[in-house]
């Protein structure tokens, strides 16, 4: 969409114009407008305007009178559907999941991957790092859960109820290449097929 394209280019002026136009043309499309609010507030955050992002998001969501969806991801493990949210520690294999994430982070860094703090939508707490916040997103956790199974699968399927963020998109490309597996993620916008060569079927148009 135009708004997500503006987000990827961190163009706050264009994003504001698009969102205002959306409100004018589609005043009753509450859920779509709420998604626009999240995207625009994320743009403010990517520019370091955390307070402005927080206030804009709070005021607009209150005005729209909608609930913001909690990001959730699902996958199938040994015939059972598993659901995880961001920074989830509820799964019995949580220790192994986060250990796998740490190993993937290390390998990614060795291969020149840079964790982009502009995808963080809030200020960090004292015990957090850029990597720990970004790598705690739900889709990455369920991917890691798949990869700690024995034998490790060569084809992983994930469903997410929100759009995949730019960091998770880039990191999943790296994971698919490191692990030499296919990863298919169905997010709120499209299907992404991440190939073992480190590319995605969307050709980075998300």
N, C-alpha and C positions, 0 to 999 in steps of 0.2 A: 504494500500500500504506500501511498505518498507519505503518510505520517511515519511509518516505520523506516522508509528511505531517508527521511529527514533526520530520524533518530540515529541511523547508522552513520550519517554525516555530521551529527551533532549540530544541526542547524536549528537553533532555538527560535529564531525569528520566523522562519518558514513554518516550523511546527506550530507555533502559536496561531499563525494565520489559518493553517489547515484545520486546527481544532475549532477555532471560532467559526469557520465556515461549516464544519460538521454540525455544530450546535444550531446554526441558523437553518440548515437544510434538513436535519434529522433530529429535531428536538425530543422526539419520543423514543429514539433508539438508545435507551438508557445503557444497556450493556456495551454497545459499541462505543458510546461516548465515555463510559468508564474505562474501557481499554485505551481510548485516546488519552484520558487523564493520566493513566499509568505511564504510557509512552512519553508524554510530555514532561511529567515529573521526573522520569528517568533521564531525560535530556538535561534538565536542570542539574540533577545529581552528577551527571557525567562531566559537567562544567564546574563542579565543586560548589554549586549553589544548593547545599543540602537543606538549609532552612527554608529557602524559597520553594524547593521541591516539596518539602513536608507540608508547608502551609497551602500551596496550590492543590496538592492531592487531597488534603483534609477538607478544604473548603468546597472543592468541586464534587467530591464524593458525597458530601453532606447535601449539597444542592441537588444532586441527581437522585439522592435517596436510594442508593443501591449498596449492596455489600460487595467488597472486593474479594475475589476468589483467592483462596489459598492455593499456591502452586503445588500440584500433586503429580506424581508419575507412577505408572503401573508397568509391571512386566510379569511374565510367567516363569516360575521356577519349579521344575519337577511337577508340573501339572497344577500348581497352585498360583493364583494371582496375588502378587505382592504390591502393596501401595506404600509409597514413602513420600514424605514432604521434605522441604529443605532442612538440612542439618538434623535430620531424623536419627535418633539413637534407639528407636523402639524395636528394631529387628534383632533377633537372637545372634545374628552374625555381624552386628554393628562394628565390633572391634576389627574383624577381618575386612569389612567394607572400607573403613577409613584407612587401614593399613595399605590396602590395595590402591586407594586414591593417592596416598603418599608416594607409593612406588611409581605410579603413573606420572605424578607431578615431577618427580626426580628425573625420570626418563625424558619427559617433555622438555624440561629445562636443559638437559644434556643435548637435546636436539635443537636448541635455540628458541624454544617457545617462550614468549613473554606474557605474563599474566597482566592483563590490562585493567588497571584500577578504575577506568572510566565506566566500567560496567557495574560497579558497586553503587547502590542507590541510597546509601546512608553513610554516616561517619562510622569509623571502626571503634569497637570497644577495646579496652586495654589488652585483653587476652586474645585478640584477633589479629590475623594478618590478611593481606590481600588474597593470598592463595587459599587460606582456610575459608574465607567468606565465599569466594568464587567457586571453589570446588565442593562446596556443601549443597549445591543445587540438586534438586530431587532427581533429575534425569541422570546426572553423573553418579549418584548413589546407586540407582537401580542398574546402571551399566556395570559398575564395580561389583555389585552383587552377582550379576551373571558371570563375571570374569573370575570369581573365586570358586565357582562350582567346579567339580571334577567329573569328567574332563571339561575344560573351559570350552564354551560353545564358539563356533565359528560364525554363527548368525544370531544376532540379538535383536529383539523387538521391544520397543518402548512406546508407551502412549503418555502424553502430557497434556494437561488441561489448559495450559497457557502457552504463549509463544516461547520458543527457545531463545535465550539471549545470545548476543554475539559472542561472548566468551565461551559459553557451553558449546556453541556451534563450532568454533575453532578448535576447542579442546577435544571434542568428540572426533573431529577429523584426525587429530593427532593420535588419539586412542586407537581408532580403527587401524591406523598405519602401524603403530607399535605392536598391537596384538594380532595384526594380520587377520582381521575378521570384518564381516559386514554388520553394520549397526543401522537399523531402521527406526527412526523416531517420528511418530505422528504427533505433531503439536497442534495448537489451536488454529494454525494457519495453513499448514501443508504437511506433506510427507517428505522427510529427509532421509535419503539413503546414503550413508557414509561408507565409502569403499576402502578396501585395504591399501589402495594407493594414496590415501589421504585426501581424497576429493569427496564432494557432496553432490548429489543429483540436482540440487537447487542452483548449483553454480554460484553459490554465495548471494543469491537474490532472495533474501528472507526478511 
